[in-house]
């Protein structure tokens, strides 16, 4: 199943998919698995001022920037959105997203909730998906088991998680990340359905009618 199997001459512009949720919910794991299943799905690499974790690669996982570099990107309006989260900046480079959509390819943003809501202001036609943990206890276990966070950071992330979950009402869809493969299949189903929406076909249908009449 491909995310564009309903495309037979409708709107060719790509779809902006925004995936977010609280820290520790497994956004990165789900996004990576989803991209493996959907080879034509483009991943938008975010910029951040946080230090890379072990194994993370600049330009692949994130564009790692100094605080000064990031502030310069803000001043030059090079970011589609940006937010400060637990002492670090995160943002989405604008040009790459716009070029990808114009080329007809779908692009997925894996970003924090603050950033997602800012994107929604500029791209209300995007598809906004909120990833939930099976339970709050499971979320805390995932954050703790990373082994990369201090006790104080874990406390801050859990407080932030509760606040972020309360904002899930602003999203189009909510997916529970109980099993990664199941979560990905649900997201892929959403993508197919979005490509089959009548709004993507009405311009083409209107043109057909005008040609006949």
C-alpha positions as a printed NumPy array, in Angstrom:
array([[  0.   ,   0.   ,   0.   ],
       [  1.348,   3.417,  -0.94 ],
       [  0.157,   6.727,   0.44 ],
       [ -0.698,   7.938,  -3.067],
       [ -2.706,   5.017,  -4.412],
       [ -5.771,   7.258,  -4.724],
       [ -3.907,   9.704,  -6.972],
       [ -5.108,   9.399, -10.569],
       [ -5.032,  13.018, -11.644],
       [ -6.153,  14.944,  -8.596],
       [ -4.168,  17.641,  -6.831],
       [ -0.475,  16.815,  -7.221],
       [  0.837,  18.935,  -4.354],
       [  2.321,  16.888,  -1.54 ],
       [  0.812,  16.598,   1.916],
       [  2.433,  18.025,   5.023],
       [  2.213,  15.496,   7.85 ],
       [  3.042,  16.712,  11.353],
       [  3.793,  14.055,  13.967],
       [  4.289,  15.118,  17.552],
       [  3.66 ,  14.114,  21.125],
       [  5.309,  14.248,  24.548],
       [  8.996,  13.523,  25.04 ],
       [  9.586,   9.784,  25.386],
       [  6.476,   8.712,  23.484],
       [  8.58 ,   7.23 ,  20.682],
       [  8.195,   9.821,  17.909],
       [ 11.627,   9.106,  16.482],
       [ 11.154,   5.335,  16.484],
       [  7.731,   5.547,  14.839],
       [  8.895,   8.094,  12.287],
       [ 11.909,   5.968,  11.346],
       [  9.774,   2.831,  10.956],
       [  7.171,   4.751,   8.948],
       [  9.812,   6.   ,   6.53 ],
       [ 11.045,   2.427,   6.05 ],
       [  7.507,   1.356,   5.134],
       [  6.794,   4.388,   2.928],
       [  9.888,   4.93 ,   0.781],
       [  8.414,   7.976,  -0.979],
       [  7.828,   9.826,   2.293],
       [ 10.34 ,  12.644,   2.819],
       [ 11.647,  13.402,   6.298],
       [ 12.189,  17.017,   7.278],
       [ 15.288,  17.324,   9.426],
       [ 14.859,  19.825,  12.245],
       [ 17.465,  22.224,  13.583],
       [ 18.245,  22.243,  17.306],
       [ 20.631,  23.726,  19.844],
       [ 20.646,  20.643,  22.069],
       [ 23.742,  18.463,  22.135],
       [ 23.635,  15.293,  20.02 ],
       [ 22.931,  12.021,  21.812],
       [ 25.172,   9.032,  21.22 ],
       [ 24.823,   7.801,  17.649],
       [ 23.031,  10.889,  16.321],
       [ 24.432,  12.395,  13.123],
       [ 24.358,  16.045,  12.086],
       [ 22.132,  16.532,   9.027],
       [ 20.481,  13.139,   9.504],
       [ 18.841,  13.217,  12.941],
       [ 19.056,  16.994,  13.389],
       [ 20.965,  19.995,  12.148],
       [ 22.901,  20.705,  15.345],
       [ 23.376,  24.456,  15.762],
       [ 24.934,  26.744,  18.309],
       [ 22.587,  29.158,  20.038],
       [ 24.066,  32.011,  17.991],
       [ 23.531,  30.152,  14.708],
       [ 19.943,  29.341,  15.589],
       [ 19.123,  32.928,  16.562],
       [ 20.563,  34.049,  13.214],
       [ 18.19 ,  31.641,  11.419],
       [ 15.278,  33.185,  13.321],
       [ 16.352,  36.715,  12.4  ],
       [ 16.677,  35.758,   8.728],
       [ 13.228,  34.067,   8.719],
       [ 14.749,  30.76 ,   7.626],
       [ 12.506,  28.685,   9.89 ],
       [  8.934,  27.559,   9.31 ],
       [  8.522,  27.335,  13.075],
       [ 10.685,  27.317,  16.132],
       [ 10.244,  26.812,  19.846],
       [ 12.248,  26.667,  23.045],
       [ 11.806,  23.399,  24.911],
       [ 13.485,  22.452,  28.209],
       [ 16.255,  24.995,  27.658],
       [ 16.954,  24.234,  23.983],
       [ 15.724,  25.613,  20.657],
       [ 14.099,  23.461,  17.965],
       [ 12.992,  24.598,  14.513],
       [ 12.031,  23.531,  10.991],
       [ 14.004,  24.922,   8.024],
       [ 11.388,  26.487,   5.735],
       [ 12.797,  26.204,   2.217],
       [ 13.143,  22.424,   2.176],
       [  9.543,  21.891,   3.293],
       [  8.113,  24.23 ,   0.684],
       [ 10.198,  22.745,  -2.141],
       [  9.188,  19.192,  -1.222],
       [  5.457,  19.965,  -1.188],
       [  5.676,  21.804,  -4.497],
       [  7.387,  18.777,  -6.08 ],
       [  4.38 ,  16.609,  -5.209],
       [  6.082,  14.62 ,  -2.467],
       [  4.7  ,  14.119,   1.023],
       [  6.858,  15.346,   3.882],
       [  6.682,  14.476,   7.556],
       [  7.708,  16.783,  10.379],
       [  8.576,  15.101,  13.659],
       [  8.445,  18.058,  16.025],
       [  7.497,  19.187,  19.514],
       [  3.938,  20.229,  20.286],
       [  4.717,  23.962,  20.511],
       [  6.205,  23.873,  17.03 ],
       [  3.337,  21.817,  15.629],
       [  0.777,  24.397,  16.734],
       [  2.809,  27.151,  15.076],
       [  2.915,  25.144,  11.843],
       [ -0.863,  24.722,  12.025],
       [ -1.269,  28.502,  11.98 ],
       [  0.667,  28.71 ,   8.692],
       [ -0.394,  25.353,   7.148],
       [ -3.935,  24.588,   8.392],
       [ -4.279,  22.167,   5.462],
       [ -1.578,  19.961,   6.968],
       [ -2.354,  16.633,   8.645],
       [ -1.649,  16.821,  12.362],
       [ -1.144,  13.55 ,  14.246],
       [ -0.6  ,  13.322,  18.009],
       [  1.225,  10.271,  19.362],
       [  0.115,   9.083,  22.807],
       [  1.809,   6.559,  25.122],
       [ -0.243,   3.568,  26.322],
       [ -0.2  ,   5.16 ,  29.809],
       [  1.52 ,   7.883,  31.837],
       [  3.448,   5.243,  33.795],
       [  4.758,   3.77 ,  30.546],
       [  5.827,   7.232,  29.383],
       [  7.843,   7.807,  32.562],
       [  9.461,   4.39 ,  32.188],
       [ 10.528,   5.19 ,  28.639],
       [ 12.086,   8.508,  29.649],
       [ 13.84 ,   6.968,  32.661],
       [ 15.142,   3.959,  30.724],
       [ 16.917,   6.18 ,  28.199],
       [ 19.694,   6.54 ,  30.741],
       [ 20.635,   9.906,  29.25 ],
       [ 18.514,  12.191,  31.44 ],
       [ 19.158,  13.486,  34.948],
       [ 16.491,  13.169,  37.635],
       [ 15.75 ,  16.883,  37.346],
       [ 15.395,  16.649,  33.561],
       [ 13.042,  13.67 ,  33.901],
       [ 10.87 ,  15.663,  36.284],
       [ 10.763,  18.606,  33.855],
       [  9.941,  16.34 ,  30.922],
       [  7.07 ,  14.664,  32.764],
       [  5.613,  18.04 ,  33.738],
       [  5.93 ,  19.196,  30.134],
       [  4.393,  15.919,  28.889],
       [  1.192,  16.456,  30.857],
       [  0.893,  19.989,  29.474],
       [  1.492,  18.749,  25.92 ],
       [ -1.044,  15.93 ,  26.16 ],
       [ -3.669,  18.497,  27.124],
       [ -3.074,  20.159,  23.737],
       [ -3.896,  17.012,  21.746],
       [ -7.39 ,  18.416,  21.132],
       [ -5.88 ,  20.703,  18.476],
       [ -4.772,  17.75 ,  16.328],
       [ -6.66 ,  15.959,  13.557],
       [ -5.811,  12.444,  14.703],
       [ -4.559,  10.691,  17.848],
       [ -2.54 ,   7.476,  17.612],
       [ -1.587,   5.359,  20.642],
       [  1.961,   4.062,  20.312],
       [  1.413,   0.659,  21.924],
       [  3.308,  -1.23 ,  19.216],
       [  5.434,   0.578,  16.635],
       [  4.255,  -1.42 ,  13.614],
       [  0.598,  -0.98 ,  14.567],
       [  1.072,   2.759,  15.082],
       [  2.745,   3.056,  11.666],
       [ -0.059,   1.155,   9.932],
       [ -2.618,   3.511,  11.446],
       [ -0.662,   6.527,  10.242],
       [ -0.317,   5.057,   6.747],
       [ -4.07 ,   4.527,   6.629],
       [ -4.554,   8.183,   7.529],
       [ -2.187,   9.218,   4.727],
       [ -4.11 ,   7.187,   2.138],
       [ -7.413,   8.634,   3.324],
       [ -6.052,  12.184,   3.158],
       [ -4.928,  11.654,  -0.442],
       [ -8.449,  10.48 ,  -1.302],
       [-10.195,  13.579,   0.052],
       [-12.56 ,  15.162,  -2.418],
       [-10.857,  18.562,  -2.152],
       [ -7.813,  17.151,  -3.948],
       [ -9.948,  16.06 ,  -6.916],
       [-12.492,  18.85 ,  -7.275],
       [-10.237,  21.104,  -9.432],
       [ -9.657,  18.222, -11.864],
       [-13.35 ,  17.27 , -11.885],
       [-14.31 ,  20.889, -12.52 ],
       [-11.917,  20.995, -15.469],
       [-13.441,  17.806, -16.918],
       [-16.941,  19.248, -16.661],
       [-15.868,  22.47 , -18.353],
       [-14.254,  20.498, -21.195],
       [-17.424,  18.485, -21.793],
       [-19.895,  21.361, -21.485]])
